[in-house]
């Protein structure tokens, strides 16, 4: 029985440059990451399940207005917030996912509800919302998801006729995610996003796709991705890391290095991922300028970073 435990979270990758950040803004982002890390860590420390820890961490990130998920979800082309999320339990490969949901306060919990129910894995749009109503999940009005900054980004993207992959520049991704190992050796992963500013109505990215944006298997690792979804879908990124470990015997570090720095770079795909294996090794890999990220394990203090720097 494993006694090691740990959690890692991300709040998106991209062109996140120190010179464009104020110390106040940096403190806000780090505070948001720390709160999420600690929410998941507390579950693990008390002997809880990895799958509950990632749900708690992602709920925190969804409630935090500065990341692109839940409350902070970006506007699509028609001025709505369409959110995607998924969760996977490495113990039994159970999974749940939702895409294109509106007004749901915590899409990750809806994904978990679908996983727990077990009848289906993936529900979209109105069907997912109906299921959420049956399960008494919280809904919010449009005003809950509104922020002037997001609105301005959307207007800017409309003016320029571009899809904006982020909060601000065309190269930042604000998706959130968490991966965890519990004391019993179970791995789990969860990812949640508002997608891409000014995305076409109905567009679905990698985040809700099991195997692309999210994957967990107790035999190998748990992975949550952030980046240009269209590429991450085609590269089946999260499962690829697990498969390289399972079939090629690669270590987590080698598999992440190969997929993020070679495979994705060759496809000109920008982004990153967080991952943890059953030995509690944690890899936070990205090929962009930065990634909002952090982790905490085995009674140690949290480690948090934003820019390209060794941890
Ligand atoms: N991967 C997400 C998507 O394409 C975007 C992100 O990571 O911010 O929907």
Boltz pocket constraint, residues with backbone or C-beta under 6 A from the ligand:
constraints:
  - pocket:
      binder: B
      contacts: [[A, 12], [A, 13], [A, 68], [A, 165], [A, 172], [A, 173], [A, 174], [A, 175], [A, 193], [A, 194], [A, 195], [A, 196], [A, 204], [A, 205], [A, 206], [A, 207], [A, 225], [A, 226], [A, 227], [A, 228], [A, 229], [A, 230], [A, 232]]
      max_distance: 6.0
